[in-house]
Amino acid sequence: MIDLRAFSFLSTLPSREIEKLRKVCRYKKYASGTVIVKEKEDLSDLVMVVEGQVSVVKTYGDRKSTLFTLDPGDVYGEVEILNGTKCLTTLIGYQEFQVIFIPKEFFLRIIGLYPGFAKETRDLYSRRGPLLLEEGLSKSEFAKVVTFFNVKGGAGKSVISSNVAVMLAKYWKKKVVLLDMNLAFGDQAILLGLSPNKNIHNLTKVRPPLKLSSIEEQLTRHSSGLKVLLPPPLPELSESIRLEFIENIIDILKSHYDFIIIDTHNQLSPLELKLLDCSDLIMLIMTMELTFIKNTKVLLDLLQRLKIPREKVKVVLNRAFKSMGLEPSKVEKSLRYAISHFIPSEGNIVVPSVNKGTPFVLAKGSDGTAILMAIKKLCARLTGEEIEKGTWNMFSLLKEVFGL
């Protein structure tokens, strides 16, 4: 039986309402690729994802764009129900997925009865309303800022961020800039085989105001087309980089790139907190070690207290393999968060690529491997696209291997 109390959206409701909800809601499982609600159709229920993931796709003229994805525990429909409109988007699942349909009348009743639940709904509405109700594309589109983070080293955060950035630039043909914000001990120069001659410290010598042309002069170009802003060549020089200076750099780059990928240091200084706040997506990288699970849970709780929207945060399990000693489903229950992406453990591919300074997504030996497909899937989600349905068979296999 599904434990509805485990979902944070319902956590403020008393047990008696949870039991009433269990009786009135509808549970349904779907195959990968199923559309459960179409744009401009009537929406008579609040939709809650229980298993799998659901993409929220909106049409702008003749173009479709994935606005965000729903993980287990996430809901959809509060904007339409409270505004009395038809569905503003199309909901489509990629992977086998299960959802709960909560009747509109029940949803509206508990909003009126419980202030805590009403606040949870209001906060969700305030974040999504402007995006969902927008009828056309904004006049100027800005880069999507994606930050890779965790407070414990050794998860492979820098390796994943560099390979994602390279794939977006090389295969998706996006304008991508990678910022190595581990200012004292960043590894991106080594991972990408780049010279550290151009770096952020050189920018501090530029006479203000800072301009795009000055920043571009200090970006190192990778063979994939990716541009990289490297940290200072010496650790002690990192102290000269002010937080406001980094904010200014990001603000300038946002209107000239499709993606800004940020690799961070494993700490929570004012810099990391600011980077998390300005990000559109936060990718928390973890492994199945108990220390990582504990730190990730503490971090997720902190982000919630800091009022960082839940839909901004995605948990990524790196080095996933069968003999982990822990079941991912139990870890998800402990975290009260879904694991959004699985990166398989293939050290025979990753380690040589690190030692050679060549991203594994460019290596011929990685063609057709599970780890390459996992990075493709992650990039597809970032771009608002979905890779061919047939390629999802590999993830169905992962699901069986991990017992999800």
N, C-alpha and C positions, 0 to 999 in steps of 0.2 A: 504493500500500500504506500502511496506517495505521502510523504510527510510535508504537508503544506506549511507547517510552522518553520520549516528550514528556510523558506524564501523570505528575504528581508522585506519585500514589499508588503507582506502580510504580517510581519513580526509584531506590529503594534496592536493587532486584533486579539481580543480575549478568546479563550479556548472554545467557548460556546458558539462564537461566530465562525470559527474555523470549522467546527462540526457542521454548522448549517451550510457553510460554503461547500463542504465536501458532498453534501446531499443534492445541492441544486446545480452545481457546475457539470459540464460535459467534458469527458476525457476522450481524446482521439489521437491515434498514431497515423503517421503518413510516411510514404516512401520519399526518397530523395527527389527533389525537383518539383514537388507538388505545390501548387498555388492554393493557399487556403482562403485568401481574401483578395479581391481585385479592386484596383483603384476605381472610385465612383460607385461601388456597390454599397448597399446598406450594411452598416456594422451594428449589430444588435448585442454584441458581447464584448467584454474586455478579454483580450487574448493573453494568456500567460504561457511561456515556454517552459516545459518540464524537462525534456531531453533534446539534444541536438541543437541546431542553430537555425535561425530564421533571418533572412535578409529583408530589409525594408526599402523598397524601390519606388521612387517617385518619377513621374514623367514631366519633363519641361519641354513643351513643344514637341519636336520629333526625337528628343533625346531622353534616355532613361538613366537615372543615377541612383546607386545604392547609397542611401543616407547613413545607415548604420545597421548593425546586426544585433539580434536579440539572442542572448545566452539563457540557459536555464535560470529561472527566477525573474527574468525580465518580462515586462508586460507591454502591451500595445493597445491603443484605442481610447485612452483617456482624453486626448484632444478632440477627437470626433464626437465622443459621447457628451462631453461637457459643452461643446459648441453646437451640437445637434446637426452635424454635417454627415455626408456620406464618407466612405473611407477615402482618405487623402493619399494613400499609397497602395502598393501591391505587396503582400506578404508571401514569400516563397522560401521553402526550406531546402537546404543543400546538406545532405546526410539524412538518414532516417531520423525522424523527430516526432516528438509528442507534445501536444499543447492541451491546455485547459481553457474552456470557454466559460467565463464568469458572466452570468446574465446582467444586462445593463441595470435593471431595476435593483438587483442586490447590490451592485457596485455603488449606485447613487445613494442607497439607503445607508450603507455603512460609512460613506463620506459624511453624511449628516449626523451620524451617531458618535463617531470617534474622532476627536480633534487630531490625534497623532496620525491616524490614517489619512485624514484630510490634508494635513501638512505634507505627508509623503507624496500624495497625489498632486498637490499644488506645486511642489518643487519639481516634480517630473514634468508637469505641464509647462511650467515657466521655461524649462530647458528646451523642450521639444516644440512648443507651440509656434514660435517664429519660423522655425525650419520647415515644419509641416504645412503651415498655412501660406507660405511663400508661393506665389503663383508663377513666378518666372525666375530665371537665374539672376543673380546679382550682377551689377554692372562690371564689377571687377572681382575676379576670382583670386583667392589667395592660396598659397601653398598649404598642404596638409602637413601639420607638424606632428611627427611620430617619435616619441621618446622611448628608448629601451633602458630599463632600470631594474635594479634590485639592490638591497643594502648589504648583500653578501657576495664576495667575489667567487669566481670559479664556475659560474653557471653557463658561460659561453655567450654572454650578452654582446660583447664586442664583435665576436665572430658572426653571430646571427645578424646584427645590425649592418655590418659591412656587406654581407652577402645579399641581404634584402635590398640595400641601396644599389648595389651593382646590378642586380636583376631588374629592378625598376628602370634603371637607366639603359641597360643593354637590350633587354627583351621587350619591355613595355614602352620604350622610347620616350620616357618621361624626363623632364628637366629636374634633376635631383642634386641636392647638396647635402653632404654628410658633415655634421659638426662633431668633432671629437672634444667633448666637454670634460673629459678627465684631464684637466689642465696640467697636472703635475706628472702623471704617469700614463698618458694615453698610448694605446697600442695600434691605432689605425694606420699609422705610417708603415709599421712592420707588416700588418695583416694585408695591406694593399700594395706593398712593395714600392712605397713612395719616398721621395727625398723630403726631409723636414725643413728645407731652406725657406719655403713659404709657410707662414704660420700666423696665428692670431696675435702674437706678441709684436710682430712687425706693424700691425695695424694701430697699435697704441702710439706709434711714433708719427702717425698721419695727423696733419693739422686739421682740426674740426672746422666745419661739420663733416661727419663721416658720409661718404657717398658710395653708391653701388660700384662705381669704377675702381675705387680704392680697395673694396672688399674683394672684387673679382681678381685683382692683381695678386692677392695673397691666397687664392684658392688653387690647390694643386689638382690638375686634371688626370684622371685615371683613364686607361685605355678603353674602358667600357662607356665613357662619356660622363661618368660620375665626377662631380667636383667635390673636393674635400677641404675643409678648414681644419688644419692641424693645430695641436697645442704648442706652447712654447718649447724650444729645444732643451731647456734646462728647467728642472722642477722649481727652483727658487724664483724663476721669472713669472710663475703663475700668480704670485701675490700681486703683481701689477695689473692684473685683469679685473676690472670692476664689474659688478653685477649689472649696473646700468649700461655699461658698454656692450655687454653680451646681448641684453635686451634690444639695444639699438640695432645691432647686427641682424638679429632675427627679424625685426620689424622691416628692415630694408629688404632683406632677401625674400620675404613672404610674397611680395607682389611680382616676383620675377622667376619663381620656380614652382614646379608642381608639387614637389615633396621636399621637406626639410627633415632629414633623419638625424636624430640626436643620440649619441652614445655618451653615457654619463659615468661619473665616478660612483663607487659603492659606498655612498654616505648620504646623509640628509642635512646638508648645509643650506644656507639661504639660496645658493645657486641652484641646487637640485630642486628645492621647493618651488622656485620661480619657474624652472624649466617644466616641471610637472603641471604647474598651473596654466602655462601658456600653450600646452600641448593639446592637440585635437584627439590624440590617442596615446595611451601609456601602455607599453608592452612590458609586463612584469615577467622576467625570465627566471625560471626555477628548475630544479631537478627534484628527484624523488628522495633526496636525503632528508632526514628528520629536521636537521638544522635549517635547511632551506624552507621546508614546510612551515616551521615555526616562525621564521623571519617574514615569510610572505604573508602569513596570517596577521602578524602584528602590523605589517605595512598596510595591508588592506583595511584593517580597522582604523589605522591612522588616517588614511586617505578619506575614509568615510567621515571621520570627525572633522577633517579639513574641508568638508563639503565639496570634494571633487566628485563630479557626477559618475555614477556607477558605470554608465555606458561608455565612458572614456577609457576604462581600465580593462585590459585583456590579459589573462594569465596564460603564459606560454610554457609548456613543459618541454624542456630540452633533454636530450640524451634518453629518450623514452625507449625502453626495451622490456621484454617479457619478465625477466627475473629481477624485478625491482624490489620485491619483498613487501611492497605496499600496493593496494589497489587504488587506481586513480579515482574511482567513484567515492571511496572513503575519504580521500584527500579533498575532493570537491566538497563533500559534506562538512569536513572540518573547516575549510576555508570559507564556506558559504558563498563560493564563487565557482563558476564553471571553468574548466580548462578549455580555453578557446582554440588553442593550436598545439599540435604534437609535432616535435622535431625528433625523428628517430635517431638512435645512437649508431653512428657509422664512423667510428674513429679512424678506420682505414682510409677514409676519404678526407675527413676534416683535418687530421693532424698533418699529413703531408702538405695540404694546401696552406696551412698556417706557416709551416717551416719554409715553404717556397715563396711566401708572400703573394700567393695567387688565390683569389676566392674560389671555393670549390664549385660554385655555380658556373664557372667558366671552364672547369676542367673536363676534358673529354671522358675521363673515367667515371664521371658522375651521371652521365646520360642514363635516363631510365631508372635511377635509384630512388629509393623511398625518401631520402633526405632532400633530393632535388625537387621532388613532387611536393614535399611539405613546404618548402620555401616558395614554390610557385603558388600554392594555395594561399599562403599568407599574403603574397603580393597581390593576388587576385582580389582578396578581400580589401586590401588597402586602396586599390584602384577603383573599387566599386564594380568590378567585373566578377564573373564566375568562370572557371575553366570548365572544359567540356564535361558533361555529366559522366561520361565513361571513365574519366580519370578518378572519379570518387570511389571506384571499387577498391583502390589501394587503402583508402581511409576506412572503408567498411572492414577490411582485413585488420587494420590496426585496432578497430573497435573490438573485433573478436579476440585478438591477441591479448589486449589489455583487460578484457572482461567488462567493457564499459556498458 
